[in-house]
């Protein structure tokens, strides 16, 4: 699949998948192919079982200038098609676009994003769905949709208020102004700011490698719990982790952690099992468990 992709290159090394947006000459705008390629490649990486962290990076001056106008399909009024059915299809298309970035949240492994230059419009939708964000000093964030007469609809308005103070989010969403990297760090949108692109990529890869060295099952559970807690009460979240532990807690990974620390060596945790889904998946998983 990766050889045929228009928008991305993918490389997996030591459990870390680096996903690179590769259309710098077009500011890595999100053309129609982008919205199919990204969720497909994330699901492929997730299904492998040996990928323990994903790092999304970009090329050129800007991370991404956001959604390409071709995604709108040129449909701006004047249609003679029945209004209700047209509107219903519009809703389905928005849900399809949303799922492109929701795939980042649903993946079993953490997703880190390294941002240089402009992170505009749809790019903000994308990075807010990631686990962590890092930026260069020249990076900036812009909820561009309000500047072109529309309401952002692919995740920014749903996720950003849970990452930064609501008042700051509202200001960005209402005014369409640019938030520079220093301010983004100050309000908690990005974890760290770096002087240049190369320094940032090196640092983010180190974070990803550190994550990849941990128990992948424990990391998966941790990501699940943080995402669940964001959208549920404390009581519901405590109940959820109790249920998770009842099924997924394994002493073997703790045993390996203690032994490796005592022996002064790196821990060696088993990868997650590959997952294909569909008919017969449960039987395959059961066979893997027995092995």
ChimeraX commands (.cxc) that place a marker at each C-alpha (Angstrom):
marker #1 position 0.00,0.00,0.00 radius 0.5
marker #1 position 2.72,2.49,0.98 radius 0.5
marker #1 position 4.35,2.33,-2.46 radius 0.5
marker #1 position 1.13,3.56,-4.04 radius 0.5
marker #1 position 0.33,6.40,-1.64 radius 0.5
marker #1 position 0.31,9.94,-2.96 radius 0.5
marker #1 position 0.45,11.84,0.33 radius 0.5
marker #1 position 2.58,9.73,2.67 radius 0.5
marker #1 position 5.75,7.72,3.11 radius 0.5
marker #1 position 5.95,5.19,5.95 radius 0.5
marker #1 position 9.01,3.67,7.60 radius 0.5
marker #1 position 9.07,1.33,10.61 radius 0.5
marker #1 position 12.23,1.00,12.71 radius 0.5
marker #1 position 12.52,-0.66,16.12 radius 0.5
marker #1 position 8.81,-0.48,16.77 radius 0.5
marker #1 position 8.44,3.17,15.76 radius 0.5
marker #1 position 6.55,4.04,12.57 radius 0.5
marker #1 position 7.45,7.38,11.00 radius 0.5
marker #1 position 4.67,8.67,8.75 radius 0.5
marker #1 position 5.84,11.52,6.51 radius 0.5
marker #1 position 3.62,13.88,4.56 radius 0.5
marker #1 position 5.42,14.23,1.25 radius 0.5
marker #1 position 3.80,17.03,-0.78 radius 0.5
marker #1 position 5.84,20.07,0.32 radius 0.5
marker #1 position 5.44,21.77,-3.05 radius 0.5
marker #1 position 1.70,21.97,-2.34 radius 0.5
marker #1 position 2.14,22.81,1.35 radius 0.5
marker #1 position 0.98,19.29,2.20 radius 0.5
marker #1 position -2.62,20.24,1.61 radius 0.5
marker #1 position -5.17,17.54,2.30 radius 0.5
marker #1 position -6.32,16.45,-1.14 radius 0.5
marker #1 position -9.07,13.80,-1.54 radius 0.5
marker #1 position -6.52,10.95,-1.47 radius 0.5
marker #1 position -5.24,12.14,1.92 radius 0.5
marker #1 position -8.55,11.36,3.61 radius 0.5
marker #1 position -8.46,7.74,2.46 radius 0.5
marker #1 position -4.73,7.09,2.80 radius 0.5
marker #1 position -4.22,8.31,6.38 radius 0.5
marker #1 position -6.83,6.15,8.17 radius 0.5
marker #1 position -5.91,3.14,6.03 radius 0.5
marker #1 position -2.21,3.36,6.85 radius 0.5
marker #1 position -2.90,3.97,10.56 radius 0.5
marker #1 position -5.14,0.91,10.68 radius 0.5
marker #1 position -2.51,-1.14,8.86 radius 0.5
marker #1 position 0.17,-0.08,11.33 radius 0.5
marker #1 position -2.17,-0.76,14.23 radius 0.5
marker #1 position -3.06,-4.22,12.93 radius 0.5
marker #1 position 0.57,-5.32,12.65 radius 0.5
marker #1 position 1.09,-5.62,16.39 radius 0.5
marker #1 position 4.81,-4.76,16.28 radius 0.5
marker #1 position 4.36,-0.99,15.96 radius 0.5
marker #1 position 4.49,0.60,19.41 radius 0.5
marker #1 position 4.47,4.31,18.52 radius 0.5
marker #1 position 3.70,6.43,15.48 radius 0.5
marker #1 position 5.42,9.72,14.66 radius 0.5
marker #1 position 3.74,11.95,12.06 radius 0.5
marker #1 position 6.14,14.41,10.44 radius 0.5
marker #1 position 6.05,16.68,7.43 radius 0.5
marker #1 position 8.27,18.16,4.77 radius 0.5
marker #1 position 8.92,21.65,3.50 radius 0.5
marker #1 position 8.27,25.03,5.07 radius 0.5
marker #1 position 4.85,24.20,6.49 radius 0.5
marker #1 position 3.42,21.19,8.28 radius 0.5
marker #1 position 0.14,21.46,6.36 radius 0.5
marker #1 position -2.01,24.22,4.92 radius 0.5
marker #1 position -5.10,22.15,5.64 radius 0.5
marker #1 position -7.92,20.89,3.48 radius 0.5
marker #1 position -7.57,21.22,-0.28 radius 0.5
marker #1 position -10.55,22.88,-1.94 radius 0.5
marker #1 position -10.95,19.80,-4.15 radius 0.5
marker #1 position -12.35,17.98,-1.12 radius 0.5
marker #1 position -15.42,20.20,-1.27 radius 0.5
marker #1 position -16.11,18.84,-4.75 radius 0.5
marker #1 position -17.03,22.22,-6.16 radius 0.5
marker #1 position -20.53,21.96,-4.72 radius 0.5
marker #1 position -21.38,25.48,-3.57 radius 0.5
marker #1 position -25.07,26.02,-4.16 radius 0.5
marker #1 position -27.10,25.88,-7.35 radius 0.5
marker #1 position -27.70,22.13,-7.13 radius 0.5
marker #1 position -30.99,20.86,-8.57 radius 0.5
marker #1 position -30.86,17.62,-6.54 radius 0.5
marker #1 position -33.39,17.00,-3.78 radius 0.5
marker #1 position -32.30,18.98,-0.73 radius 0.5
marker #1 position -32.93,16.39,1.99 radius 0.5
marker #1 position -31.00,13.61,0.26 radius 0.5
marker #1 position -28.18,15.98,-0.63 radius 0.5
marker #1 position -27.92,17.13,3.00 radius 0.5
marker #1 position -27.94,13.52,4.23 radius 0.5
marker #1 position -24.99,12.72,1.97 radius 0.5
marker #1 position -23.18,15.82,3.19 radius 0.5
marker #1 position -23.52,14.52,6.74 radius 0.5
marker #1 position -22.10,11.15,5.72 radius 0.5
marker #1 position -19.16,12.85,4.03 radius 0.5
marker #1 position -18.37,14.92,7.14 radius 0.5
marker #1 position -18.49,11.76,9.27 radius 0.5
marker #1 position -16.10,10.09,6.80 radius 0.5
marker #1 position -13.66,12.99,7.10 radius 0.5
marker #1 position -13.93,12.92,10.90 radius 0.5
marker #1 position -13.05,9.23,10.97 radius 0.5
marker #1 position -9.75,9.98,9.22 radius 0.5
marker #1 position -8.48,11.66,12.38 radius 0.5
marker #1 position -10.45,9.58,14.87 radius 0.5
marker #1 position -8.36,6.66,13.60 radius 0.5
marker #1 position -5.39,8.25,15.39 radius 0.5
marker #1 position -7.25,8.11,18.72 radius 0.5
marker #1 position -8.48,4.56,18.15 radius 0.5
marker #1 position -5.03,3.15,17.36 radius 0.5
marker #1 position -3.57,0.90,20.06 radius 0.5
marker #1 position -0.30,2.86,20.13 radius 0.5
marker #1 position 0.42,6.54,20.90 radius 0.5
marker #1 position 0.65,9.00,18.02 radius 0.5
marker #1 position 3.16,11.87,18.21 radius 0.5
marker #1 position 3.14,14.82,15.79 radius 0.5
marker #1 position 6.10,17.05,14.91 radius 0.5
marker #1 position 4.96,20.42,13.54 radius 0.5
marker #1 position 6.96,23.02,11.64 radius 0.5
marker #1 position 5.65,26.23,10.07 radius 0.5
marker #1 position 1.94,26.48,9.47 radius 0.5
marker #1 position -0.57,24.08,11.00 radius 0.5
marker #1 position -3.72,25.41,9.41 radius 0.5
marker #1 position -7.38,24.43,9.23 radius 0.5
marker #1 position -7.68,20.69,8.76 radius 0.5
marker #1 position -4.16,20.26,10.10 radius 0.5
marker #1 position -5.37,21.51,13.50 radius 0.5
marker #1 position -8.15,18.93,13.32 radius 0.5
marker #1 position -5.49,16.28,12.75 radius 0.5
marker #1 position -2.96,17.22,15.43 radius 0.5
marker #1 position -5.59,17.60,18.15 radius 0.5
marker #1 position -6.45,13.91,17.61 radius 0.5
marker #1 position -2.84,12.91,18.35 radius 0.5
marker #1 position -1.50,11.97,21.79 radius 0.5
marker #1 position 1.28,14.56,21.87 radius 0.5
marker #1 position 2.32,17.55,19.78 radius 0.5
marker #1 position 5.78,19.12,19.37 radius 0.5
marker #1 position 6.65,22.24,17.41 radius 0.5
marker #1 position 9.46,24.35,16.03 radius 0.5
marker #1 position 9.82,27.99,17.02 radius 0.5
marker #1 position 8.43,29.12,13.66 radius 0.5
marker #1 position 5.29,26.97,13.96 radius 0.5
marker #1 position 1.84,28.50,14.26 radius 0.5
marker #1 position -1.72,27.20,14.55 radius 0.5
marker #1 position -4.76,28.66,12.85 radius 0.5
marker #1 position -8.42,27.62,12.86 radius 0.5
marker #1 position -8.74,28.75,9.28 radius 0.5
marker #1 position -12.33,27.66,8.73 radius 0.5
marker #1 position -13.80,30.81,10.26 radius 0.5
marker #1 position -11.73,32.89,7.83 radius 0.5
marker #1 position -13.41,31.23,4.85 radius 0.5
marker #1 position -16.96,31.46,6.19 radius 0.5
marker #1 position -17.51,28.01,7.67 radius 0.5
marker #1 position -17.63,26.23,11.01 radius 0.5
marker #1 position -14.78,23.78,11.60 radius 0.5
marker #1 position -16.30,20.30,11.48 radius 0.5
marker #1 position -13.62,17.60,11.57 radius 0.5
marker #1 position -12.61,17.66,15.23 radius 0.5
marker #1 position -10.96,20.93,16.25 radius 0.5
marker #1 position -13.99,22.34,18.05 radius 0.5
marker #1 position -14.56,19.05,19.84 radius 0.5
marker #1 position -10.98,18.25,20.91 radius 0.5
marker #1 position -9.21,21.59,21.29 radius 0.5
marker #1 position -11.33,22.80,24.26 radius 0.5
marker #1 position -10.15,19.71,26.13 radius 0.5
marker #1 position -6.50,20.51,25.42 radius 0.5
marker #1 position -6.33,24.24,26.15 radius 0.5
marker #1 position -8.39,26.75,28.20 radius 0.5
marker #1 position -11.85,27.15,26.72 radius 0.5
marker #1 position -11.59,30.92,26.47 radius 0.5
marker #1 position -8.39,30.66,24.44 radius 0.5
marker #1 position -10.00,28.07,22.19 radius 0.5
marker #1 position -13.01,30.29,21.63 radius 0.5
marker #1 position -10.81,33.25,20.73 radius 0.5
marker #1 position -8.89,31.21,18.17 radius 0.5
marker #1 position -12.09,29.76,16.72 radius 0.5
marker #1 position -13.95,33.09,16.54 radius 0.5
marker #1 position -11.10,35.25,15.22 radius 0.5
marker #1 position -9.08,32.86,13.05 radius 0.5
marker #1 position -5.88,34.42,14.35 radius 0.5
marker #1 position -2.56,32.61,14.35 radius 0.5
marker #1 position -1.29,31.15,17.62 radius 0.5
marker #1 position 2.54,31.06,17.63 radius 0.5
marker #1 position 4.46,28.11,19.01 radius 0.5
marker #1 position 5.48,29.87,22.23 radius 0.5
marker #1 position 1.85,30.60,23.10 radius 0.5
marker #1 position 0.83,27.06,22.10 radius 0.5
marker #1 position 3.32,25.70,24.62 radius 0.5
marker #1 position 2.22,28.16,27.28 radius 0.5
marker #1 position -1.42,27.02,27.06 radius 0.5
marker #1 position -0.51,23.32,26.81 radius 0.5
marker #1 position -1.26,22.60,23.16 radius 0.5
marker #1 position 2.31,21.45,22.47 radius 0.5
marker #1 position 4.66,19.57,24.78 radius 0.5
marker #1 position 7.86,21.29,23.70 radius 0.5
marker #1 position 9.19,23.86,21.24 radius 0.5
marker #1 position 12.49,23.38,19.40 radius 0.5
marker #1 position 14.74,25.83,17.54 radius 0.5
marker #1 position 14.61,23.97,14.22 radius 0.5
marker #1 position 13.06,21.08,12.36 radius 0.5
marker #1 position 15.99,18.68,12.64 radius 0.5
marker #1 position 16.36,19.15,16.39 radius 0.5
marker #1 position 12.64,18.58,16.84 radius 0.5
marker #1 position 12.60,15.37,14.79 radius 0.5
marker #1 position 15.53,13.93,16.74 radius 0.5
marker #1 position 13.87,14.74,20.07 radius 0.5
marker #1 position 10.47,13.37,19.08 radius 0.5
marker #1 position 12.02,10.13,17.84 radius 0.5
marker #1 position 13.69,9.75,21.25 radius 0.5
marker #1 position 10.33,10.14,22.99 radius 0.5
marker #1 position 8.80,7.58,20.62 radius 0.5
marker #1 position 11.67,5.17,21.26 radius 0.5
marker #1 position 11.16,5.52,25.01 radius 0.5
marker #1 position 7.47,4.69,24.59 radius 0.5
marker #1 position 8.36,1.72,22.38 radius 0.5
marker #1 position 10.57,0.33,25.15 radius 0.5
marker #1 position 7.60,-0.07,27.51 radius 0.5
marker #1 position 5.07,-2.89,27.68 radius 0.5
marker #1 position 2.87,-2.36,24.60 radius 0.5
marker #1 position -0.14,-3.80,26.40 radius 0.5
marker #1 position 0.35,-1.42,29.32 radius 0.5
marker #1 position 0.77,1.50,26.88 radius 0.5
marker #1 position -2.40,0.52,25.04 radius 0.5
marker #1 position -4.34,0.36,28.30 radius 0.5
marker #1 position -2.93,3.71,29.40 radius 0.5
marker #1 position -4.01,5.38,26.14 radius 0.5
marker #1 position -7.46,3.80,26.40 radius 0.5
marker #1 position -7.91,5.06,29.95 radius 0.5
marker #1 position -6.78,8.63,29.24 radius 0.5
marker #1 position -9.07,8.89,26.21 radius 0.5
marker #1 position -11.99,7.39,28.14 radius 0.5
marker #1 position -11.47,9.67,31.13 radius 0.5
marker #1 position -11.50,12.73,28.89 radius 0.5
marker #1 position -15.07,11.96,27.85 radius 0.5
marker #1 position -16.49,10.39,31.03 radius 0.5
marker #1 position -16.87,11.05,34.74 radius 0.5
marker #1 position -14.25,10.03,37.27 radius 0.5
marker #1 position -16.57,7.35,38.65 radius 0.5
marker #1 position -17.21,5.87,35.21 radius 0.5
marker #1 position -13.51,5.98,34.41 radius 0.5
marker #1 position -12.54,4.19,37.62 radius 0.5
marker #1 position -15.07,1.49,36.81 radius 0.5
marker #1 position -13.68,1.22,33.28 radius 0.5
marker #1 position -10.07,0.69,34.41 radius 0.5
marker #1 position -11.23,-1.97,36.88 radius 0.5
marker #1 position -12.92,-3.85,34.04 radius 0.5
marker #1 position -9.88,-3.44,31.79 radius 0.5
marker #1 position -7.54,-4.78,34.46 radius 0.5
marker #1 position -9.81,-7.76,35.07 radius 0.5
marker #1 position -9.18,-8.88,31.51 radius 0.5
marker #1 position -5.89,-7.35,30.35 radius 0.5
marker #1 position -3.66,-7.24,33.42 radius 0.5
marker #1 position -0.76,-9.68,32.95 radius 0.5
marker #1 position 1.93,-10.38,35.51 radius 0.5
marker #1 position 4.42,-11.50,32.86 radius 0.5
marker #1 position 5.17,-7.92,31.78 radius 0.5
marker #1 position 5.66,-6.79,35.37 radius 0.5
marker #1 position 7.94,-9.77,35.98 radius 0.5
marker #1 position 10.03,-8.82,32.95 radius 0.5
marker #1 position 10.23,-5.21,34.16 radius 0.5
marker #1 position 11.50,-6.21,37.58 radius 0.5
marker #1 position 13.96,-8.77,36.23 radius 0.5
marker #1 position 15.41,-6.47,33.57 radius 0.5
marker #1 position 15.92,-3.69,36.12 radius 0.5
marker #1 position 17.60,-6.08,38.55 radius 0.5
marker #1 position 19.84,-7.42,35.78 radius 0.5
marker #1 position 20.67,-3.98,34.39 radius 0.5
marker #1 position 19.37,-4.69,30.89 radius 0.5
marker #1 position 16.66,-3.37,28.59 radius 0.5
marker #1 position 13.24,-4.93,29.01 radius 0.5
marker #1 position 12.08,-7.30,26.29 radius 0.5
marker #1 position 8.29,-7.24,26.03 radius 0.5
marker #1 position 6.25,-9.30,23.59 radius 0.5
marker #1 position 4.57,-7.35,20.79 radius 0.5
marker #1 position 0.82,-7.07,20.66 radius 0.5
marker #1 position -0.79,-9.74,18.51 radius 0.5
marker #1 position -1.62,-8.77,14.92 radius 0.5
marker #1 position -5.30,-8.10,14.42 radius 0.5
marker #1 position -7.11,-8.57,11.12 radius 0.5
marker #1 position -10.75,-8.37,12.17 radius 0.5
marker #1 position -13.65,-9.80,10.23 radius 0.5
marker #1 position -15.07,-13.31,10.26 radius 0.5
marker #1 position -12.84,-15.79,12.02 radius 0.5
marker #1 position -10.78,-13.14,13.83 radius 0.5
marker #1 position -11.79,-14.38,17.26 radius 0.5
marker #1 position -10.70,-17.92,16.41 radius 0.5
marker #1 position -7.36,-16.67,15.11 radius 0.5
marker #1 position -6.82,-14.61,18.26 radius 0.5
marker #1 position -7.62,-17.62,20.41 radius 0.5
marker #1 position -5.10,-19.72,18.51 radius 0.5
marker #1 position -2.44,-17.05,19.00 radius 0.5
marker #1 position -3.22,-17.01,22.72 radius 0.5
marker #1 position -2.80,-20.77,22.95 radius 0.5
marker #1 position 0.53,-20.61,21.14 radius 0.5
marker link #1:1,2 radius 0.2
marker link #1:2,3 radius 0.2
marker link #1:3,4 radius 0.2
marker link #1:4,5 radius 0.2
marker link #1:5,6 radius 0.2
marker link #1:6,7 radius 0.2
marker link #1:7,8 radius 0.2
marker link #1:8,9 radius 0.2
marker link #1:9,10 radius 0.2
marker link #1:10,11 radius 0.2
marker link #1:11,12 radius 0.2
marker link #1:12,13 radius 0.2
marker link #1:13,14 radius 0.2
marker link #1:14,15 radius 0.2
marker link #1:15,16 radius 0.2
marker link #1:16,17 radius 0.2
marker link #1:17,18 radius 0.2
marker link #1:18,19 radius 0.2
marker link #1:19,20 radius 0.2
marker link #1:20,21 radius 0.2
marker link #1:21,22 radius 0.2
marker link #1:22,23 radius 0.2
marker link #1:23,24 radius 0.2
marker link #1:24,25 radius 0.2
marker link #1:25,26 radius 0.2
marker link #1:26,27 radius 0.2
marker link #1:27,28 radius 0.2
marker link #1:28,29 radius 0.2
marker link #1:29,30 radius 0.2
marker link #1:30,31 radius 0.2
marker link #1:31,32 radius 0.2
marker link #1:32,33 radius 0.2
marker link #1:33,34 radius 0.2
marker link #1:34,35 radius 0.2
marker link #1:35,36 radius 0.2
marker link #1:36,37 radius 0.2
marker link #1:37,38 radius 0.2
marker link #1:38,39 radius 0.2
marker link #1:39,40 radius 0.2
marker link #1:40,41 radius 0.2
marker link #1:41,42 radius 0.2
marker link #1:42,43 radius 0.2
marker link #1:43,44 radius 0.2
marker link #1:44,45 radius 0.2
marker link #1:45,46 radius 0.2
marker link #1:46,47 radius 0.2
marker link #1:47,48 radius 0.2
marker link #1:48,49 radius 0.2
marker link #1:49,50 radius 0.2
marker link #1:50,51 radius 0.2
marker link #1:51,52 radius 0.2
marker link #1:52,53 radius 0.2
marker link #1:53,54 radius 0.2
marker link #1:54,55 radius 0.2
marker link #1:55,56 radius 0.2
marker link #1:56,57 radius 0.2
marker link #1:57,58 radius 0.2
marker link #1:58,59 radius 0.2
marker link #1:59,60 radius 0.2
marker link #1:60,61 radius 0.2
marker link #1:61,62 radius 0.2
marker link #1:62,63 radius 0.2
marker link #1:63,64 radius 0.2
marker link #1:64,65 radius 0.2
marker link #1:65,66 radius 0.2
marker link #1:66,67 radius 0.2
marker link #1:67,68 radius 0.2
marker link #1:68,69 radius 0.2
marker link #1:69,70 radius 0.2
marker link #1:70,71 radius 0.2
marker link #1:71,72 radius 0.2
marker link #1:72,73 radius 0.2
marker link #1:73,74 radius 0.2
marker link #1:74,75 radius 0.2
marker link #1:75,76 radius 0.2
marker link #1:76,77 radius 0.2
marker link #1:77,78 radius 0.2
marker link #1:78,79 radius 0.2
marker link #1:79,80 radius 0.2
marker link #1:80,81 radius 0.2
marker link #1:81,82 radius 0.2
marker link #1:82,83 radius 0.2
marker link #1:83,84 radius 0.2
marker link #1:84,85 radius 0.2
marker link #1:85,86 radius 0.2
marker link #1:86,87 radius 0.2
marker link #1:87,88 radius 0.2
marker link #1:88,89 radius 0.2
marker link #1:89,90 radius 0.2
marker link #1:90,91 radius 0.2
marker link #1:91,92 radius 0.2
marker link #1:92,93 radius 0.2
marker link #1:93,94 radius 0.2
marker link #1:94,95 radius 0.2
marker link #1:95,96 radius 0.2
marker link #1:96,97 radius 0.2
marker link #1:97,98 radius 0.2
marker link #1:98,99 radius 0.2
marker link #1:99,100 radius 0.2
marker link #1:100,101 radius 0.2
marker link #1:101,102 radius 0.2
marker link #1:102,103 radius 0.2
marker link #1:103,104 radius 0.2
marker link #1:104,105 radius 0.2
marker link #1:105,106 radius 0.2
marker link #1:106,107 radius 0.2
marker link #1:107,108 radius 0.2
marker link #1:108,109 radius 0.2
marker link #1:109,110 radius 0.2
marker link #1:110,111 radius 0.2
marker link #1:111,112 radius 0.2
marker link #1:112,113 radius 0.2
marker link #1:113,114 radius 0.2
marker link #1:114,115 radius 0.2
marker link #1:115,116 radius 0.2
marker link #1:116,117 radius 0.2
marker link #1:117,118 radius 0.2
marker link #1:118,119 radius 0.2
marker link #1:119,120 radius 0.2
marker link #1:120,121 radius 0.2
marker link #1:121,122 radius 0.2
marker link #1:122,123 radius 0.2
marker link #1:123,124 radius 0.2
marker link #1:124,125 radius 0.2
marker link #1:125,126 radius 0.2
marker link #1:126,127 radius 0.2
marker link #1:127,128 radius 0.2
marker link #1:128,129 radius 0.2
marker link #1:129,130 radius 0.2
marker link #1:130,131 radius 0.2
marker link #1:131,132 radius 0.2
marker link #1:132,133 radius 0.2
marker link #1:133,134 radius 0.2
marker link #1:134,135 radius 0.2
marker link #1:135,136 radius 0.2
marker link #1:136,137 radius 0.2
marker link #1:137,138 radius 0.2
marker link #1:138,139 radius 0.2
marker link #1:139,140 radius 0.2
marker link #1:140,141 radius 0.2
marker link #1:141,142 radius 0.2
marker link #1:142,143 radius 0.2
marker link #1:143,144 radius 0.2
marker link #1:144,145 radius 0.2
marker link #1:145,146 radius 0.2
marker link #1:146,147 radius 0.2
marker link #1:147,148 radius 0.2
marker link #1:148,149 radius 0.2
marker link #1:149,150 radius 0.2
marker link #1:150,151 radius 0.2
marker link #1:151,152 radius 0.2
marker link #1:152,153 radius 0.2
marker link #1:153,154 radius 0.2
marker link #1:154,155 radius 0.2
marker link #1:155,156 radius 0.2
marker link #1:156,157 radius 0.2
marker link #1:157,158 radius 0.2
marker link #1:158,159 radius 0.2
marker link #1:159,160 radius 0.2
marker link #1:160,161 radius 0.2
marker link #1:161,162 radius 0.2
marker link #1:162,163 radius 0.2
marker link #1:163,164 radius 0.2
marker link #1:164,165 radius 0.2
marker link #1:165,166 radius 0.2
marker link #1:166,167 radius 0.2
marker link #1:167,168 radius 0.2
marker link #1:168,169 radius 0.2
marker link #1:169,170 radius 0.2
marker link #1:170,171 radius 0.2
marker link #1:171,172 radius 0.2
marker link #1:172,173 radius 0.2
marker link #1:173,174 radius 0.2
marker link #1:174,175 radius 0.2
marker link #1:175,176 radius 0.2
marker link #1:176,177 radius 0.2
marker link #1:177,178 radius 0.2
marker link #1:178,179 radius 0.2
marker link #1:179,180 radius 0.2
marker link #1:180,181 radius 0.2
marker link #1:181,182 radius 0.2
marker link #1:182,183 radius 0.2
marker link #1:183,184 radius 0.2
marker link #1:184,185 radius 0.2
marker link #1:185,186 radius 0.2
marker link #1:186,187 radius 0.2
marker link #1:187,188 radius 0.2
marker link #1:188,189 radius 0.2
marker link #1:189,190 radius 0.2
marker link #1:190,191 radius 0.2
marker link #1:191,192 radius 0.2
marker link #1:192,193 radius 0.2
marker link #1:193,194 radius 0.2
marker link #1:194,195 radius 0.2
marker link #1:195,196 radius 0.2
marker link #1:196,197 radius 0.2
marker link #1:197,198 radius 0.2
marker link #1:198,199 radius 0.2
marker link #1:199,200 radius 0.2
marker link #1:200,201 radius 0.2
marker link #1:201,202 radius 0.2
marker link #1:202,203 radius 0.2
marker link #1:203,204 radius 0.2
marker link #1:204,205 radius 0.2
marker link #1:205,206 radius 0.2
marker link #1:206,207 radius 0.2
marker link #1:207,208 radius 0.2
marker link #1:208,209 radius 0.2
marker link #1:209,210 radius 0.2
marker link #1:210,211 radius 0.2
marker link #1:211,212 radius 0.2
marker link #1:212,213 radius 0.2
marker link #1:213,214 radius 0.2
marker link #1:214,215 radius 0.2
marker link #1:215,216 radius 0.2
marker link #1:216,217 radius 0.2
marker link #1:217,218 radius 0.2
marker link #1:218,219 radius 0.2
marker link #1:219,220 radius 0.2
marker link #1:220,221 radius 0.2
marker link #1:221,222 radius 0.2
marker link #1:222,223 radius 0.2
marker link #1:223,224 radius 0.2
marker link #1:224,225 radius 0.2
marker link #1:225,226 radius 0.2
marker link #1:226,227 radius 0.2
marker link #1:227,228 radius 0.2
marker link #1:228,229 radius 0.2
marker link #1:229,230 radius 0.2
marker link #1:230,231 radius 0.2
marker link #1:231,232 radius 0.2
marker link #1:232,233 radius 0.2
marker link #1:233,234 radius 0.2
marker link #1:234,235 radius 0.2
marker link #1:235,236 radius 0.2
marker link #1:236,237 radius 0.2
marker link #1:237,238 radius 0.2
marker link #1:238,239 radius 0.2
marker link #1:239,240 radius 0.2
marker link #1:240,241 radius 0.2
marker link #1:241,242 radius 0.2
marker link #1:242,243 radius 0.2
marker link #1:243,244 radius 0.2
marker link #1:244,245 radius 0.2
marker link #1:245,246 radius 0.2
marker link #1:246,247 radius 0.2
marker link #1:247,248 radius 0.2
marker link #1:248,249 radius 0.2
marker link #1:249,250 radius 0.2
marker link #1:250,251 radius 0.2
marker link #1:251,252 radius 0.2
marker link #1:252,253 radius 0.2
marker link #1:253,254 radius 0.2
marker link #1:254,255 radius 0.2
marker link #1:255,256 radius 0.2
marker link #1:256,257 radius 0.2
marker link #1:257,258 radius 0.2
marker link #1:258,259 radius 0.2
marker link #1:259,260 radius 0.2
marker link #1:260,261 radius 0.2
marker link #1:261,262 radius 0.2
marker link #1:262,263 radius 0.2
marker link #1:263,264 radius 0.2
marker link #1:264,265 radius 0.2
marker link #1:265,266 radius 0.2
marker link #1:266,267 radius 0.2
marker link #1:267,268 radius 0.2
marker link #1:268,269 radius 0.2
marker link #1:269,270 radius 0.2
marker link #1:270,271 radius 0.2
marker link #1:271,272 radius 0.2
marker link #1:272,273 radius 0.2
marker link #1:273,274 radius 0.2
marker link #1:274,275 radius 0.2
marker link #1:275,276 radius 0.2
marker link #1:276,277 radius 0.2
marker link #1:277,278 radius 0.2
marker link #1:278,279 radius 0.2
marker link #1:279,280 radius 0.2
marker link #1:280,281 radius 0.2
marker link #1:281,282 radius 0.2
marker link #1:282,283 radius 0.2
marker link #1:283,284 radius 0.2
marker link #1:284,285 radius 0.2
marker link #1:285,286 radius 0.2
marker link #1:286,287 radius 0.2
marker link #1:287,288 radius 0.2
marker link #1:288,289 radius 0.2
marker link #1:289,290 radius 0.2
marker link #1:290,291 radius 0.2
view
